[in-house]
């Protein structure tokens, strides 16, 4: 068996085995082009009363936190804050933390504050949000960490299908442009779907490859052998001594932001992780042209009690640049709000259509062969 024939068999057999899972992940990924719309549809108060002012207003986190606590009206210990257009593309800010008596992610409450007015707008349980459920399904099929690892493997397989499909499609004789034309849709269904499958695979190979690899990189960056460096979530060991001592007094969120911005002039706040115990504030910022359009490409750790202690880390070198790009590329944010959503939609729908049509071709081809094998010889090979 030639190497090309072996590759074709692997492409079709492995593709058939995982096709239905790929359809589910791809369609949910396509739907995530509208995740912000889902959040706003379910919770209309995620829209600011003055979007232009909300986008440009300097962050007043102390005032927003006071409004969030007063509006929520119950005990609430904030864990962090998403500023406008960070995790979700909405123009309001969202505090998150555990509701009273809560113990896990399913008890995370989101309290919405308008940055234009610093007023409470509403609150909701994160696990009840349609947009969050869609993300949850896309990441792990509602089935935990083992399923999340399986989905990450699907991302690698999707990229492999794009590359092997492109290789198998590439004409060995004749110009590429002739084969790349829109296929004719006449003839038997098997041939028609095979031509459609091949044509879509050629024209969408690059976005399918990119979304497959970046999806795995976002979920399992450690699988890439140290090629991807992300901003630290915990205080790095080499910075820990600076935060070991305590001082008199307390650094407020606004003070922490001012301290960080003094060290990072010209950058815009994206997220806030609040200080707890001996842990410092963790603040992420977006530069003028951020690598990560979601959470930014710079992080600052600010001491909770010592105003002069701040340490920053940025995405530097090839590893840092690649690591910070992954989430932004996979979500489409790197390409802007319109083109990015369009690419996510195209990539997801194309992947689902390729998986579905590939499965149809595989099953139809094998049924046809079995039917021919059962036919009497005089029917299969009539006398001349």
N, C-alpha and C positions, 0 to 999 in steps of 0.2 A: 504494500500500500504506500503510495507516494505521501510526502509530507503535506502537500496541499489537500489531498483527500482526507488524511487523518485530521487536519485542522478543521475541515468542513464538517466532519462527523462530530468532533468535540463541540464546535460552535452550535450545531443543531441539537445534539443530545443534552448538553448541559443547559442550553437555552430553554429547551422544553421542560426540563425538571424544575427550573426556577421561574418559569414564565409568569405564572399567576402571582407569585410574590412580587415580581418586578412590576406587573401591572398595578398592584395595590400601592407600592411605594411610589411609582411614577405618577399616578393620578393624584395621590395625596400631595406630592411635591408640586405638581402643576397647580393644585388648589391653593397652595401656600403663596402663590402670586397675589392672592386676595386676602391674606391673613389680616391685614390692617382693616380692610373693609368688613371682615367678619366681626372683629372686635368692635368697630364703630356701630355696626348694625345691631349687635346685641346690647351694647352699652353706649347709647348716644352721647352721654356726658363725657366721652373721651375726646370730644371736639372742644377746642378752646372758644371762648366768647370773642377773642380777638387774636386770630392765628398769627398775623404779622407781628404783633407785639409779643406774643408768646415765643415766637422764634428768635427774637432779638433781645428779650428782656434778660438782664443779668440775673443769675440764679440767687434767690433769697431763700435758702433752704430752711433757715430757722423759722421764718414766717410761714413757709409752706408746711413745715412739720407741725407747727402749732395749729394751723387750720385743719390739717389732716386728723390730728388727735381730737380736736373739738368736734369736727364733723362726724367722725366715726363713733364717738360717744362711749366707747368701751376701752378697756385696757388694751394697749397696743405697744409692742416693743419693735421699733423699725429695724429691719436687717439691712435694708438698702433702698436706693432710689434710682429709678430710670428717668433720665431727663427726656424731653421731647425727641422723637425720632432716633431713639437708641434701639432697644430691643424690638419695639413695635413702632411702626411709622404712624404715630399719632402726635398731635401737637400739645398734649397735656403731659404733666409729670405724674409718675406712679410710684408711691412708696409701697414696699412689700415687707411682710413680716407674718408671724403666726398669730392667728386669731386666739382669743382667750381659751385656754385649755387645749390648744392644738399641739400636735407632736410631729407632724410630717408635712410633705409637700401638699397633700390633699387639704391641709388646713391653712395654706398660705392665702392671706388676704391682700388684695391690691386696693390702695386708697388713692383716689385720683384728685389731683389739685391742679388748678389752672395757673400756669406761670405768669399769665398776663395780669391776673388780679390777686394771686396768692390766696385763692378761695377754694374750699372743699367743693368737689363736684359730685362725688359718689364713691361707692366701693363695691367690690365683688370678690368672690372666691375664685382664685386662679383656676382651680381644677374644674370649675363650672363653665369656663369660657370656651366657646366653640373653637376659636382660633388656637387656644392652648391644646385642646384635645386633638386637633388636627396635627399640630407639631408633635405631640406625644405619640400619635399613631405612626407618623412618618419616621420618627426616630426609633421606635421599638415595638410597633405593632400592638401596643397595650400589653406586652408580654414580658417586660423586665429586661434585665441586663443581658441574658443569653440571646434574646431576640434582637437586642440592640447590636450585639456583635454580629449576628447573622445579617442584619441590615447593612452593616459596614462591609461585610463580605460581598453582599449584592452590589455595592457601589464599585468594588474592584472588578467584579464580573461584568458589570455594565460597561465599564471602560474597556475591558478585554473584548467584549462583543463588538464594540464600536471599531476597535483596531482590526480584529480578525475579519469582521464583516467587510470593512473597507478593502482589506487585502484580497479577500475572495472575490469581491465585486470588480476590482480593478482589471480592465481589459488587458489581456495578453497580446492582443492584436487589434489594431485600429485605434482611432482617437478617443480620448475620454469624453469629449463633448458630445459625441454621438450617443454613447451609452447613458449620459447624464440627462438626456432629454426626458420630458414627461412621458411615461410609458403608456402604451395603448392598453385599453381595458377590455379588449375583445377576447374571445376564447374561453376556455374552461376556467372555473373558479381557482383551481390550484395554480395554474400558470399566471392568472391575473394577480393573485395575492402575492405570489413570489416576486413578480415584477414590482409591485407596489412596495413590498418589504425592502427590496434591494435599492430602489430609488430613494425612499425616505432615509434608509440607512446611510447612503452616500451624502445626501445634503445636510443631514443633521449629525454626522459623525463627530464633529468637533464639539458642539455644545453637549452632546451626550457624554463624550469622553470627559469633558471638564466637570460637569455636574456629578458624574459618577465618582471621579477621583476626589473632588473637593468634599463631597458628602462623607466619604470614608475618612478624609483628613480631619474634618470637623468632629466626627464621632470618636475616632481612634487615632489621634496624632502620633501616639507612641509606636504604631505599626510602621511608621516611615523611618525608623532607625535613626532618630535624632536629626532628620533633615528639616523638621519644622519646630520653630521655637515660638511659644506663646507667652503673652504677658503673664506674670505670676499672679495667682489668686491669693496665696498665702505669702506672708513676709518671707523673702528669701533668707536662707541661713546666714549669708554673709552680711545681711542688713540687721539681723536680729539684735546684735549687741547695742545698736543705737536706740532700740526701743525697750531695753531691759529695765532702765531706771524709771522712776516716777517723779513727777514734780507736783507742786501745790497748784490747786485750781483745776480748771477743765477747759479744754479747747472745744468750742462749739463747732457745729458743721460749717457755718459761714466763715469762721476763722480758719478752719482747716482748708476750705476752698481757696480763701485769699492767700494762705501760705503756699499752697500748691501752685496757684496761678502766678505767684511772684517768681517761682522757680521755673515755670513753663509759660512765658509770655506769649500771647497770641493764640493760645490753644483754648478750645471750648469744652466745657464740662459735658461728659456723656453719662457717667454713672457714679453713684456714691455707695460705698460699703461702709456702714457705720461702725464706729469703734465700740468694742465690747471687752470689758476687763482690761487685760494688758495688750489686747490686739489694737493696732493703729487703724485710723481711717484708710480705706483704699479707694482712691478716686481715679477714674479713667478719663482721658481727654482726647479730643480729635484735633489733629493739626490742620493746617490750611488745606492740604490734600491728603487726607488720612488713608492709610492702607486698609484699615478696618472701618468701614462707614457705619458700623453698628455700635461697637463699644470703644472705638478709638484705638490709637497705636502708642499711647503713652500712659503709664500708671504712676501715681504718686502715693506713697505711704506717709501719713502725717501722724505724729505722736498725739495721743488722746489727752495728755496733760502737759507736755513740754512744747510750747509754741515754736521753738526754733528748730525742732527736729523734723526734717522732711527728707525722704529719699525717693528718687525717681528712677524709672526704668523705661527704655524705649525699644522699639523694634529696630535692630541694627543688623547689618550683615545679611547674607543670602538667607540664612535660616530664619532670622527674625522677619524679613520681608515676606517670605513664603508662608510662615506661620500666621502672620496677621492677615494675609490676603484670603486665606481659605474660607473663613466664615462669610466674609463680604462677597466673595465670588459666588459661593454656593447659594446665597440668598438673592443674588442679582443686584445687591446694593452698589457694587462697584461700577455698575453701568448706568446709574441714575434711576429715578423713580419710574419712568415710562419704559425705557428700553430694558431695564433690569427685569421688571415684571413680565415684559413680553418674552424675554429670553427664558425665564423660569417656566412660563406657560408652554412655550414651544418645546423646550427640553423635556419637560414632564410628559406632555402629550405624545411627542415623538417616541420617547422611550416606551410608553405604554402601548402605542400602536405597533412598534417594532416587536415587542414581546408577544402581543396578541397575534399579529399576523405570522410571526415565526412559529408560534405554537400551532396555528391552523395549518401552515404548510407542512410542518413535521407530521402531524396526525394524518392529514389528507394523503400525504405521500406514502406513509406506511400502510394505510388502509387500502390504497390503490395497489400497492405491491402484493399485499396479502390476497386481494381479490384476484389478481392476475395469477398468483401461484396456485389458487384453487381451481382455476378454469381448466377444462380438458385441453390437451395439447392441440386438438384440431380447431378449437376456438381461439386459443392464444396464438397458434401459428397455422392459419388456414392454408390448405394446399393451393398452390398456384394453378 
